[in-house]
Amino acid sequence: MKFSPTMPEATMLEELGERAQKHRVGMNLTQPQLAEAAGVSARTIERLEAGTSIQLEKLLRILRALRLSANLDQLIPEASVRPLQLIGTKTKARTRANTSKGRKATTSSWVWGDKK
């Protein structure tokens, strides 16, 4: 199953658990063996494979033990500096988002038909 933006989180967790289990079995590891290699409890492996939420740090340990941590670059790609940001005095990469401070929202005289 492919992940989609409209997929519920519970379904995503179940799919991740199924994929982790298939990968573990493909590596010929038992749950206790994977737990020992990852430095987590066997119950954590059980929860992951059952589609239950686990701590992010433990997920990273499990991914490393399954030799899948290199795929994390695809999860959140490294942000690149846009060329327009390098023009002029802005030579540093942005670290914060702009706020709408000082900007006024434009108002129009248009209203919905039922509000006249």
Secondary structure as GFF3:
##gff-version 3
##sequence-region A 1 116
A	DSSP	alpha_helix	9	26	.	.	.	ID=ss1
A	DSSP	alpha_helix	31	38	.	.	.	ID=ss2
A	DSSP	alpha_helix	42	49	.	.	.	ID=ss3
A	DSSP	alpha_helix	56	65	.	.	.	ID=ss4
A	DSSP	three_ten_helix	69	71	.	.	.	ID=ss5
A	DSSP	alpha_helix	72	75	.	.	.	ID=ss6
A	DSSP	alpha_helix	83	86	.	.	.	ID=ss7
A	DSSP	three_ten_helix	113	115	.	.	.	ID=ss8
###
